[in-house]
Structures are given as structure tokens and as C-alpha cells.
């Protein structure tokens, strides 16, 4: 067996014995870091003095529907006025016009 083959076998033996344990340690470290970073936003939000209103997702949806109604009100008024004007312009008799 040559020196190169011995070196290769040592490296492959090291990878087989120590590589799996090192990968698991790295995975655990990354998982712990991910959990820490994801919970950091909650910690910052509670102690932030610049937050005026604590909002949930209900607030943006409520604002969306309020603004949607505000935009639709003029169109609904125009439709109602046009409908009433059409009803007033219609003749009383049901004879078709030819």
C-alpha cells in the first residue's frame, strides 16, 4: 500500500467516524440559531417603546374593507340614481314601442 493510499484511507476513515457527528452538531447549532432568531422578533416587539398600536391581522383586513366600501359608495349611488331615473322614465302602459 502506497503513502497516498494510506492517506486516503485515513481521510475516509476520519470522515466516516467524525463527519456524521460534526454534521449533527452543525445541524443542532443551526437549528438553535434559527429558533433564537425567530423568537427575537417577539422579544423586540414587547419592549419597543415606539409601537403606538399593537395590531393583529384583523386591523389590515378591516382597513381593506373600509377603503373598499369608501371606493364603492359613489358607484352604488350612481347605480341607484340611474335605476330610479329609469323607473320614472318608463311609461305606465305595457305596450311595446315599435
Backbone atoms as SQL, in Angstrom:
CREATE TABLE atoms (id INTEGER PRIMARY KEY, chain TEXT, resi INTEGER, resn TEXT, atom TEXT, x REAL, y REAL, z REAL);
INSERT INTO atoms VALUES
  (1, 'A', 1, 'UNK', 'N', 0.855, -1.157, 0.000),
  (2, 'A', 1, 'UNK', 'CA', 0.000, 0.000, 0.000),
  (3, 'A', 1, 'UNK', 'C', 0.910, 1.231, 0.000),
  (4, 'A', 2, 'UNK', 'N', 0.617, 2.166, -0.896),
  (5, 'A', 2, 'UNK', 'CA', 1.460, 3.356, -1.004),
  (6, 'A', 2, 'UNK', 'C', 1.048, 4.399, 0.034),
  (7, 'A', 3, 'UNK', 'N', 1.869, 5.437, 0.146),
  (8, 'A', 3, 'UNK', 'CA', 1.581, 6.504, 1.110),
  (9, 'A', 3, 'UNK', 'C', 0.306, 7.256, 0.744),
  (10, 'A', 4, 'UNK', 'N', 0.079, 7.419, -0.541),
  (11, 'A', 4, 'UNK', 'CA', -1.126, 8.124, -0.986),
  (12, 'A', 4, 'UNK', 'C', -2.373, 7.323, -0.606),
  (13, 'A', 5, 'UNK', 'N', -2.321, 6.014, -0.799),
  (14, 'A', 5, 'UNK', 'CA', -3.469, 5.169, -0.437),
  (15, 'A', 5, 'UNK', 'C', -3.715, 5.192, 1.068),
  (16, 'A', 6, 'UNK', 'N', -2.624, 5.185, 1.845),
  (17, 'A', 6, 'UNK', 'CA', -2.782, 5.249, 3.298),
  (18, 'A', 6, 'UNK', 'C', -3.407, 6.584, 3.723),
  (19, 'A', 7, 'UNK', 'N', -2.986, 7.645, 3.112),
  (20, 'A', 7, 'UNK', 'CA', -3.538, 8.960, 3.443),
  (21, 'A', 7, 'UNK', 'C', -5.019, 9.020, 3.072),
  (22, 'A', 8, 'UNK', 'N', -5.348, 8.469, 1.925),
  (23, 'A', 8, 'UNK', 'CA', -6.756, 8.451, 1.509),
  (24, 'A', 8, 'UNK', 'C', -7.602, 7.626, 2.472),
  (25, 'A', 9, 'UNK', 'N', -7.093, 6.504, 2.890),
  (26, 'A', 9, 'UNK', 'CA', -7.858, 5.658, 3.799),
  (27, 'A', 9, 'UNK', 'C', -8.008, 6.336, 5.165),
  (28, 'A', 10, 'UNK', 'N', -6.978, 7.071, 5.606),
  (29, 'A', 10, 'UNK', 'CA', -7.098, 7.797, 6.871),
  (30, 'A', 10, 'UNK', 'C', -8.160, 8.897, 6.769),
  (31, 'A', 11, 'UNK', 'N', -8.155, 9.609, 5.649),
  (32, 'A', 11, 'UNK', 'CA', -9.130, 10.688, 5.461),
  (33, 'A', 11, 'UNK', 'C', -10.537, 10.107, 5.387),
  (34, 'A', 12, 'UNK', 'N', -10.704, 9.027, 4.637),
  (35, 'A', 12, 'UNK', 'CA', -12.043, 8.440, 4.530),
  (36, 'A', 12, 'UNK', 'C', -12.482, 7.854, 5.869),
  (37, 'A', 13, 'UNK', 'N', -11.547, 7.261, 6.641),
  (38, 'A', 13, 'UNK', 'CA', -11.887, 6.738, 7.952),
  (39, 'A', 13, 'UNK', 'C', -12.292, 7.885, 8.882),
  (40, 'A', 14, 'UNK', 'N', -11.581, 9.008, 8.828),
  (41, 'A', 14, 'UNK', 'CA', -11.915, 10.169, 9.657),
  (42, 'A', 14, 'UNK', 'C', -13.290, 10.716, 9.290),
  (43, 'A', 15, 'UNK', 'N', -13.568, 10.776, 7.987),
  (44, 'A', 15, 'UNK', 'CA', -14.867, 11.281, 7.551),
  (45, 'A', 15, 'UNK', 'C', -15.993, 10.361, 8.007),
  (46, 'A', 16, 'UNK', 'N', -15.752, 9.076, 7.943),
  (47, 'A', 16, 'UNK', 'CA', -16.789, 8.137, 8.353),
  (48, 'A', 16, 'UNK', 'C', -17.034, 8.189, 9.857),
  (49, 'A', 17, 'UNK', 'N', -15.978, 8.322, 10.654),
  (50, 'A', 17, 'UNK', 'CA', -16.144, 8.290, 12.105),
  (51, 'A', 17, 'UNK', 'C', -16.520, 9.646, 12.681),
  (52, 'A', 18, 'UNK', 'N', -15.957, 10.731, 12.156),
  (53, 'A', 18, 'UNK', 'CA', -16.185, 12.043, 12.754),
  (54, 'A', 18, 'UNK', 'C', -17.108, 12.934, 11.934),
  (55, 'A', 19, 'UNK', 'N', -17.282, 12.660, 10.669),
  (56, 'A', 19, 'UNK', 'CA', -18.085, 13.535, 9.807),
  (57, 'A', 19, 'UNK', 'C', -19.541, 13.567, 10.197),
  (58, 'A', 20, 'UNK', 'N', -20.129, 12.413, 10.514),
  (59, 'A', 20, 'UNK', 'CA', -21.534, 12.372, 10.891),
  (60, 'A', 20, 'UNK', 'C', -21.804, 13.121, 12.167),
  (61, 'A', 21, 'UNK', 'N', -20.917, 12.958, 13.153),
  (62, 'A', 21, 'UNK', 'CA', -21.112, 13.655, 14.429),
  (63, 'A', 21, 'UNK', 'C', -20.964, 15.163, 14.244),
  (64, 'A', 22, 'UNK', 'N', -20.019, 15.582, 13.416),
  (65, 'A', 22, 'UNK', 'CA', -19.828, 17.011, 13.190),
  (66, 'A', 22, 'UNK', 'C', -21.028, 17.605, 12.456),
  (67, 'A', 23, 'UNK', 'N', -21.573, 16.852, 11.492),
  (68, 'A', 23, 'UNK', 'CA', -22.732, 17.365, 10.769),
  (69, 'A', 23, 'UNK', 'C', -23.924, 17.516, 11.708),
  (70, 'A', 24, 'UNK', 'N', -24.098, 16.548, 12.612),
  (71, 'A', 24, 'UNK', 'CA', -25.202, 16.638, 13.560),
  (72, 'A', 24, 'UNK', 'C', -25.023, 17.842, 14.484),
  (73, 'A', 25, 'UNK', 'N', -23.800, 18.085, 14.914),
  (74, 'A', 25, 'UNK', 'CA', -23.543, 19.240, 15.785),
  (75, 'A', 25, 'UNK', 'C', -23.847, 20.537, 15.049),
  (76, 'A', 26, 'UNK', 'N', -23.452, 20.588, 13.767),
  (77, 'A', 26, 'UNK', 'CA', -23.726, 21.784, 12.982),
  (78, 'A', 26, 'UNK', 'C', -25.228, 21.959, 12.774),
  (79, 'A', 27, 'UNK', 'N', -25.944, 20.859, 12.530),
  (80, 'A', 27, 'UNK', 'CA', -27.387, 20.953, 12.354),
  (81, 'A', 27, 'UNK', 'C', -28.063, 21.447, 13.626),
  (82, 'A', 28, 'UNK', 'N', -27.625, 20.927, 14.752),
  (83, 'A', 28, 'UNK', 'CA', -28.201, 21.359, 16.026),
  (84, 'A', 28, 'UNK', 'C', -27.901, 22.839, 16.264),
  (85, 'A', 29, 'UNK', 'N', -26.682, 23.262, 15.933),
  (86, 'A', 29, 'UNK', 'CA', -26.313, 24.668, 16.092),
  (87, 'A', 29, 'UNK', 'C', -27.151, 25.575, 15.202),
  (88, 'A', 30, 'UNK', 'N', -27.328, 25.180, 13.931),
  (89, 'A', 30, 'UNK', 'CA', -28.123, 25.990, 13.013),
  (90, 'A', 30, 'UNK', 'C', -29.583, 26.015, 13.444),
  (91, 'A', 31, 'UNK', 'N', -30.086, 24.873, 13.921),
  (92, 'A', 31, 'UNK', 'CA', -31.464, 24.821, 14.383),
  (93, 'A', 31, 'UNK', 'C', -31.665, 25.717, 15.608),
  (94, 'A', 32, 'UNK', 'N', -30.705, 25.698, 16.522),
  (95, 'A', 32, 'UNK', 'CA', -30.796, 26.561, 17.709),
  (96, 'A', 32, 'UNK', 'C', -30.738, 28.036, 17.303),
  (97, 'A', 33, 'UNK', 'N', -29.867, 28.368, 16.362),
  (98, 'A', 33, 'UNK', 'CA', -29.774, 29.747, 15.887),
  (99, 'A', 33, 'UNK', 'C', -31.064, 30.179, 15.203),
  (100, 'A', 34, 'UNK', 'N', -31.645, 29.300, 14.413),
  (101, 'A', 34, 'UNK', 'CA', -32.899, 29.614, 13.739),
  (102, 'A', 34, 'UNK', 'C', -34.019, 29.854, 14.744),
  (103, 'A', 35, 'UNK', 'N', -34.107, 29.015, 15.765),
  (104, 'A', 35, 'UNK', 'CA', -35.132, 29.204, 16.803),
  (105, 'A', 35, 'UNK', 'C', -34.914, 30.506, 17.559),
  (106, 'A', 36, 'UNK', 'N', -33.675, 30.821, 17.848),
  (107, 'A', 36, 'UNK', 'CA', -33.366, 32.050, 18.564),
  (108, 'A', 36, 'UNK', 'C', -33.733, 33.276, 17.735),
  (109, 'A', 37, 'UNK', 'N', -33.405, 33.255, 16.443),
  (110, 'A', 37, 'UNK', 'CA', -33.705, 34.399, 15.592),
  (111, 'A', 37, 'UNK', 'C', -35.200, 34.559, 15.365),
  (112, 'A', 38, 'UNK', 'N', -35.918, 33.447, 15.249),
  (113, 'A', 38, 'UNK', 'CA', -37.357, 33.562, 15.017),
  (114, 'A', 38, 'UNK', 'C', -38.085, 34.088, 16.253),
  (115, 'A', 39, 'UNK', 'N', -37.569, 33.805, 17.428),
  (116, 'A', 39, 'UNK', 'CA', -38.229, 34.305, 18.631),
  (117, 'A', 39, 'UNK', 'C', -37.729, 35.701, 19.016),
  (118, 'A', 40, 'UNK', 'N', -36.667, 36.187, 18.392),
  (119, 'A', 40, 'UNK', 'CA', -36.132, 37.515, 18.722),
  (120, 'A', 40, 'UNK', 'C', -37.108, 38.615, 18.339),
  (121, 'A', 41, 'UNK', 'N', -37.889, 38.406, 17.286),
  (122, 'A', 41, 'UNK', 'CA', -38.858, 39.428, 16.877),
  (123, 'A', 41, 'UNK', 'C', -39.907, 39.638, 17.959),
  (124, 'A', 42, 'UNK', 'N', -40.327, 38.576, 18.598),
  (125, 'A', 42, 'UNK', 'CA', -41.299, 38.702, 19.683),
  (126, 'A', 42, 'UNK', 'C', -40.734, 39.440, 20.871),
  (127, 'A', 43, 'UNK', 'N', -39.482, 39.178, 21.193),
  (128, 'A', 43, 'UNK', 'CA', -38.842, 39.880, 22.305),
  (129, 'A', 43, 'UNK', 'C', -38.738, 41.371, 22.011),
  (130, 'A', 44, 'UNK', 'N', -38.377, 41.718, 20.794),
  (131, 'A', 44, 'UNK', 'CA', -38.205, 43.128, 20.446),
  (132, 'A', 44, 'UNK', 'C', -39.540, 43.857, 20.418),
  (133, 'A', 45, 'UNK', 'N', -40.586, 43.178, 20.008),
  (134, 'A', 45, 'UNK', 'CA', -41.872, 43.844, 19.893),
  (135, 'A', 45, 'UNK', 'C', -42.423, 44.209, 21.261),
  (136, 'A', 46, 'UNK', 'N', -42.209, 43.390, 22.252),
  (137, 'A', 46, 'UNK', 'CA', -42.743, 43.679, 23.576),
  (138, 'A', 46, 'UNK', 'C', -42.044, 44.869, 24.232),
  (139, 'A', 47, 'UNK', 'N', -40.787, 45.060, 23.967),
  (140, 'A', 47, 'UNK', 'CA', -40.020, 46.096, 24.642),
  (141, 'A', 47, 'UNK', 'C', -39.824, 47.348, 23.803),
  (142, 'A', 48, 'UNK', 'N', -40.439, 47.413, 22.645),
  (143, 'A', 48, 'UNK', 'CA', -40.230, 48.550, 21.760),
  (144, 'A', 48, 'UNK', 'C', -41.125, 49.714, 22.210),
  (145, 'A', 49, 'UNK', 'N', -40.548, 50.828, 22.647),
  (146, 'A', 49, 'UNK', 'CA', -41.383, 51.949, 23.112),
  (147, 'A', 49, 'UNK', 'C', -42.005, 52.736, 21.964),
  (148, 'A', 50, 'UNK', 'N', -41.596, 52.497, 20.724),
  (149, 'A', 50, 'UNK', 'CA', -42.093, 53.271, 19.597),
  (150, 'A', 50, 'UNK', 'C', -43.333, 52.666, 18.968),
  (151, 'A', 51, 'UNK', 'N', -43.804, 51.540, 19.462),
  (152, 'A', 51, 'UNK', 'CA', -45.017, 50.926, 18.921),
  (153, 'A', 51, 'UNK', 'C', -46.204, 51.606, 19.575),
  (154, 'A', 52, 'UNK', 'N', -47.028, 52.274, 18.767),
  (155, 'A', 52, 'UNK', 'CA', -48.167, 53.008, 19.304),
  (156, 'A', 52, 'UNK', 'C', -49.374, 52.092, 19.471),
  (157, 'A', 53, 'UNK', 'N', -49.649, 51.283, 18.463),
  (158, 'A', 53, 'UNK', 'CA', -50.809, 50.402, 18.500),
  (159, 'A', 53, 'UNK', 'C', -50.326, 48.983, 18.247),
  (160, 'A', 54, 'UNK', 'N', -50.688, 48.081, 19.119),
  (161, 'A', 54, 'UNK', 'CA', -50.376, 46.669, 18.881),
  (162, 'A', 54, 'UNK', 'C', -51.461, 46.131, 17.964),
  (163, 'A', 55, 'UNK', 'N', -51.075, 45.697, 16.762),
  (164, 'A', 55, 'UNK', 'CA', -52.046, 45.283, 15.761),
  (165, 'A', 55, 'UNK', 'C', -52.018, 43.782, 15.566),
  (166, 'A', 56, 'UNK', 'N', -53.145, 43.270, 15.175),
  (167, 'A', 56, 'UNK', 'CA', -53.228, 41.896, 14.728),
  (168, 'A', 56, 'UNK', 'C', -53.540, 41.930, 13.236),
  (169, 'A', 57, 'UNK', 'N', -53.772, 40.772, 12.650),
  (170, 'A', 57, 'UNK', 'CA', -54.103, 40.744, 11.225),
  (171, 'A', 57, 'UNK', 'C', -55.518, 41.237, 10.950),
  (172, 'A', 58, 'UNK', 'N', -56.330, 41.372, 11.973),
  (173, 'A', 58, 'UNK', 'CA', -57.693, 41.866, 11.768),
  (174, 'A', 58, 'UNK', 'C', -57.684, 43.330, 11.358),
  (175, 'A', 59, 'UNK', 'N', -56.721, 44.091, 11.808),
  (176, 'A', 59, 'UNK', 'CA', -56.680, 45.525, 11.506),
  (177, 'A', 59, 'UNK', 'C', -56.455, 45.781, 10.008),
  (178, 'A', 60, 'UNK', 'N', -55.480, 45.162, 9.358),
  (179, 'A', 60, 'UNK', 'CA', -55.335, 45.427, 7.916),
  (180, 'A', 60, 'UNK', 'C', -56.545, 44.981, 7.101),
  (181, 'A', 61, 'UNK', 'N', -57.152, 43.843, 7.467),
  (182, 'A', 61, 'UNK', 'CA', -58.331, 43.389, 6.730),
  (183, 'A', 61, 'UNK', 'C', -59.495, 44.344, 6.945),
  (184, 'A', 62, 'UNK', 'N', -59.670, 44.868, 8.148),
  (185, 'A', 62, 'UNK', 'CA', -60.730, 45.844, 8.406),
  (186, 'A', 62, 'UNK', 'C', -60.496, 47.106, 7.589),
  (187, 'A', 63, 'UNK', 'N', -59.264, 47.581, 7.567),
  (188, 'A', 63, 'UNK', 'CA', -58.951, 48.766, 6.761),
  (189, 'A', 63, 'UNK', 'C', -59.210, 48.515, 5.283),
  (190, 'A', 64, 'UNK', 'N', -58.888, 47.316, 4.807),
  (191, 'A', 64, 'UNK', 'CA', -59.121, 46.978, 3.404),
  (192, 'A', 64, 'UNK', 'C', -60.610, 47.089, 3.071),
  (193, 'A', 65, 'UNK', 'N', -61.474, 46.505, 3.909),
  (194, 'A', 65, 'UNK', 'CA', -62.896, 46.534, 3.610),
  (195, 'A', 65, 'UNK', 'C', -63.482, 47.930, 3.791),
  (196, 'A', 66, 'UNK', 'N', -62.967, 48.711, 4.719),
  (197, 'A', 66, 'UNK', 'CA', -63.437, 50.090, 4.881),
  (198, 'A', 66, 'UNK', 'C', -63.096, 50.908, 3.646),
  (199, 'A', 67, 'UNK', 'N', -61.871, 50.801, 3.169),
  (200, 'A', 67, 'UNK', 'CA', -61.484, 51.543, 1.963),
  (201, 'A', 67, 'UNK', 'C', -62.206, 51.023, 0.722),
  (202, 'A', 68, 'UNK', 'N', -62.445, 49.733, 0.659),
  (203, 'A', 68, 'UNK', 'CA', -63.201, 49.171, -0.464),
  (204, 'A', 68, 'UNK', 'C', -64.619, 49.738, -0.474),
  (205, 'A', 69, 'UNK', 'N', -65.240, 49.811, 0.704),
  (206, 'A', 69, 'UNK', 'CA', -66.570, 50.405, 0.784),
  (207, 'A', 69, 'UNK', 'C', -66.556, 51.875, 0.407),
  (208, 'A', 70, 'UNK', 'N', -65.527, 52.603, 0.849),
  (209, 'A', 70, 'UNK', 'CA', -65.440, 54.032, 0.521),
  (210, 'A', 70, 'UNK', 'C', -65.285, 54.245, -0.984),
  (211, 'A', 71, 'UNK', 'N', -64.614, 53.352, -1.651),
  (212, 'A', 71, 'UNK', 'CA', -64.445, 53.473, -3.100),
  (213, 'A', 71, 'UNK', 'C', -65.726, 53.069, -3.823),
  (214, 'A', 72, 'UNK', 'N', -66.431, 52.063, -3.298),
  (215, 'A', 72, 'UNK', 'CA', -67.626, 51.567, -3.981),
  (216, 'A', 72, 'UNK', 'C', -68.867, 52.424, -3.748),
  (217, 'A', 73, 'UNK', 'N', -68.916, 53.238, -2.693),
  (218, 'A', 73, 'UNK', 'CA', -70.113, 54.032, -2.380),
  (219, 'A', 73, 'UNK', 'C', -70.531, 54.941, -3.550),
  (220, 'A', 74, 'UNK', 'N', -69.632, 55.699, -4.175),
  (221, 'A', 74, 'UNK', 'CA', -70.085, 56.539, -5.304),
  (222, 'A', 74, 'UNK', 'C', -70.672, 55.726, -6.457),
  (223, 'A', 75, 'UNK', 'N', -70.101, 54.577, -6.730),
  (224, 'A', 75, 'UNK', 'CA', -70.625, 53.753, -7.813),
  (225, 'A', 75, 'UNK', 'C', -72.008, 53.212, -7.465),
  (226, 'A', 76, 'UNK', 'N', -72.200, 52.810, -6.215),
  (227, 'A', 76, 'UNK', 'CA', -73.511, 52.310, -5.794),
  (228, 'A', 76, 'UNK', 'C', -74.562, 53.417, -5.834),
  (229, 'A', 77, 'UNK', 'N', -74.182, 54.637, -5.465),
  (230, 'A', 77, 'UNK', 'CA', -75.107, 55.772, -5.524),
  (231, 'A', 77, 'UNK', 'C', -75.485, 56.064, -6.971),
  (232, 'A', 78, 'UNK', 'N', -74.520, 56.042, -7.884),
  (233, 'A', 78, 'UNK', 'CA', -74.821, 56.278, -9.304),
  (234, 'A', 78, 'UNK', 'C', -75.747, 55.203, -9.856),
  (235, 'A', 79, 'UNK', 'N', -75.521, 53.944, -9.470),
  (236, 'A', 79, 'UNK', 'CA', -76.383, 52.864, -9.934),
  (237, 'A', 79, 'UNK', 'C', -77.804, 53.054, -9.406),
  (238, 'A', 80, 'UNK', 'N', -77.922, 53.413, -8.116),
  (239, 'A', 80, 'UNK', 'CA', -79.256, 53.611, -7.535),
  (240, 'A', 80, 'UNK', 'C', -79.979, 54.782, -8.195),
  (241, 'A', 81, 'UNK', 'N', -79.274, 55.891, -8.438),
  (242, 'A', 81, 'UNK', 'CA', -79.909, 57.042, -9.084),
  (243, 'A', 81, 'UNK', 'C', -80.314, 56.731, -10.518),
  (244, 'A', 82, 'UNK', 'N', -79.476, 56.014, -11.231),
  (245, 'A', 82, 'UNK', 'CA', -79.809, 55.637, -12.607),
  (246, 'A', 82, 'UNK', 'C', -80.999, 54.691, -12.625),
  (247, 'A', 83, 'UNK', 'N', -81.082, 53.789, -11.678),
  (248, 'A', 83, 'UNK', 'CA', -82.200, 52.845, -11.608),
  (249, 'A', 83, 'UNK', 'C', -83.513, 53.595, -11.318),
  (250, 'A', 84, 'UNK', 'N', -83.443, 54.542, -10.376),
  (251, 'A', 84, 'UNK', 'CA', -84.640, 55.305, -10.038),
  (252, 'A', 84, 'UNK', 'C', -85.070, 56.181, -11.225),
  (253, 'A', 85, 'UNK', 'N', -84.119, 56.790, -11.911),
  (254, 'A', 85, 'UNK', 'CA', -84.431, 57.604, -13.087),
  (255, 'A', 85, 'UNK', 'C', -85.009, 56.772, -14.205),
  (256, 'A', 86, 'UNK', 'N', -84.565, 55.570, -14.359),
  (257, 'A', 86, 'UNK', 'CA', -85.086, 54.685, -15.400),
  (258, 'A', 86, 'UNK', 'C', -86.510, 54.265, -15.061),
  (259, 'A', 87, 'UNK', 'N', -86.763, 54.043, -13.770),
  (260, 'A', 87, 'UNK', 'CA', -88.111, 53.651, -13.360),
  (261, 'A', 87, 'UNK', 'C', -89.077, 54.808, -13.546),
  (262, 'A', 88, 'UNK', 'N', -88.648, 56.045, -13.356),
  (263, 'A', 88, 'UNK', 'CA', -89.522, 57.203, -13.535),
  (264, 'A', 88, 'UNK', 'C', -89.780, 57.485, -15.006),
  (265, 'A', 89, 'UNK', 'N', -88.818, 57.202, -15.864),
  (266, 'A', 89, 'UNK', 'CA', -88.964, 57.461, -17.289),
  (267, 'A', 89, 'UNK', 'C', -89.803, 56.412, -17.986),
  (268, 'A', 90, 'UNK', 'N', -90.026, 55.262, -17.377),
  (269, 'A', 90, 'UNK', 'CA', -90.771, 54.189, -18.031),
  (270, 'A', 90, 'UNK', 'C', -92.241, 54.564, -18.108),
  (271, 'A', 91, 'UNK', 'N', -92.902, 54.259, -19.234),
  (272, 'A', 91, 'UNK', 'CA', -94.332, 54.560, -19.366),
  (273, 'A', 91, 'UNK', 'C', -95.164, 53.626, -18.483),
  (274, 'A', 92, 'UNK', 'N', -96.370, 54.078, -18.156),
  (275, 'A', 92, 'UNK', 'CA', -97.243, 53.283, -17.291),
  (276, 'A', 92, 'UNK', 'C', -97.834, 52.088, -18.017),
  (277, 'A', 93, 'UNK', 'N', -98.151, 52.236, -19.283),
  (278, 'A', 93, 'UNK', 'CA', -98.730, 51.106, -20.013),
  (279, 'A', 93, 'UNK', 'C', -97.627, 50.151, -20.459),
  (280, 'A', 94, 'UNK', 'N', -98.009, 48.922, -20.665),
  (281, 'A', 94, 'UNK', 'CA', -97.038, 47.884, -21.046),
  (282, 'A', 94, 'UNK', 'C', -97.010, 47.651, -22.549),
  (283, 'A', 95, 'UNK', 'N', -97.490, 48.578, -23.327),
  (284, 'A', 95, 'UNK', 'CA', -97.486, 48.364, -24.771),
  (285, 'A', 95, 'UNK', 'C', -96.062, 48.526, -25.308),
  (286, 'A', 96, 'UNK', 'N', -95.626, 47.566, -26.104),
  (287, 'A', 96, 'UNK', 'CA', -94.261, 47.681, -26.658),
  (288, 'A', 96, 'UNK', 'C', -94.168, 48.787, -27.686),
  (289, 'A', 97, 'UNK', 'N', -93.109, 49.463, -27.726),
  (290, 'A', 97, 'UNK', 'CA', -92.912, 50.527, -28.707),
  (291, 'A', 97, 'UNK', 'C', -92.296, 49.950, -29.971),
  (292, 'A', 98, 'UNK', 'N', -92.915, 50.320, -31.133),
  (293, 'A', 98, 'UNK', 'CA', -92.389, 49.783, -32.400),
  (294, 'A', 98, 'UNK', 'C', -92.000, 50.881, -33.311);
